Amino acid sequence: MAKTAMIHARIEPNLKSSVEELFHHLGLSTSEAIKLFFQQVKLHRGLPFEVRVPNRVTRRVFSQTDRRVGIKRFKDKEELFKDLGLR
């Protein structure tokens, strides 16, 4: 039995680039991330996350954040906590 098997998939180039950048920040190669995903599918006996259609509120928030509306930025966690009323 072969020790490895090949997977070929067509992915939109911008999606591939942005996801591979995230993998890099996590210290993972694309192959390692795919292996991790497959292991999680095997362990969960299905997808390791819930798949559902976003509701109206979630779609509105996605739309707003895509346009950079209503996004707050903080210089550090203390400033964030203060804004949230936690300090």
C-alpha positions as CSV (number, residue, x, y, z in Angstrom):
1,M,0.0,0.0,0.0
2,A,1.3,3.5,-0.9
3,K,2.4,5.7,2.0
4,T,1.0,8.8,0.4
5,A,-1.8,9.7,-2.0
6,M,-2.1,12.8,-4.2
7,I,-5.0,15.3,-3.9
8,H,-5.6,17.7,-6.8
9,A,-8.1,20.5,-6.4
10,R,-8.9,23.7,-8.3
11,I,-9.0,26.7,-6.0
12,E,-9.5,30.4,-6.9
13,P,-6.0,32.0,-6.9
14,N,-6.8,34.8,-4.4
15,L,-8.4,32.4,-2.0
16,K,-5.4,30.1,-2.2
17,S,-2.9,32.9,-1.6
18,S,-4.8,34.4,1.4
19,V,-5.3,31.0,3.0
20,E,-1.7,30.0,2.5
21,E,-0.6,33.2,4.1
22,L,-2.7,32.3,7.2
23,F,-1.2,28.8,7.2
24,H,2.3,30.4,7.1
25,H,1.4,32.5,10.2
26,L,0.2,29.3,11.9
27,G,3.5,27.6,11.0
28,L,1.7,25.1,8.7
29,S,2.3,24.1,5.1
30,T,-0.7,23.6,2.9
31,S,-0.1,19.9,3.0
32,E,0.0,19.9,6.8
33,A,-3.2,21.9,6.9
34,I,-5.0,19.5,4.6
35,K,-3.7,16.5,6.7
36,L,-5.0,18.3,9.8
37,F,-8.4,18.9,8.2
38,F,-8.6,15.2,7.1
39,Q,-7.7,14.0,10.6
40,Q,-10.4,16.2,12.1
41,V,-13.0,14.9,9.6
42,K,-12.0,11.4,10.5
43,L,-12.2,12.1,14.3
44,H,-15.6,13.9,14.0
45,R,-16.9,11.4,11.5
46,G,-17.9,14.5,9.5
47,L,-17.0,18.1,9.1
48,P,-15.3,19.5,12.2
49,F,-17.5,22.6,12.1
50,E,-21.1,23.5,11.7
51,V,-22.1,24.4,8.1
52,R,-25.1,26.7,7.8
53,V,-26.3,29.7,5.9
54,P,-25.7,33.0,7.7
55,N,-28.8,34.7,8.9
56,R,-29.8,38.3,7.9
57,V,-28.0,40.0,10.8
58,T,-24.8,38.0,10.1
59,R,-24.9,38.8,6.3
60,R,-25.4,42.5,7.1
61,V,-22.4,42.5,9.5
62,F,-20.3,40.7,6.9
63,S,-21.3,43.3,4.3
64,Q,-20.5,46.2,6.6
65,T,-17.1,44.8,7.6
66,D,-16.2,44.1,4.0
67,R,-16.7,47.8,3.4
68,R,-14.8,48.7,6.7
69,V,-18.0,50.1,8.3
70,G,-18.3,50.0,12.1
71,I,-14.8,48.5,12.7
72,K,-13.0,49.8,15.7
73,R,-9.2,49.6,16.1
74,F,-7.3,49.6,19.3
75,K,-3.6,50.2,20.0
76,D,-3.5,47.5,22.6
77,K,-5.7,45.1,24.7
78,E,-6.0,47.6,27.6
79,E,-7.6,50.1,25.2
80,L,-10.0,47.4,23.9
81,F,-10.9,46.3,27.5
82,K,-11.6,49.9,28.5
83,D,-13.9,50.3,25.5
84,L,-15.7,47.1,26.5
85,G,-16.1,48.4,30.0
86,L,-13.8,45.7,31.4
87,R,-11.3,48.0,33.0
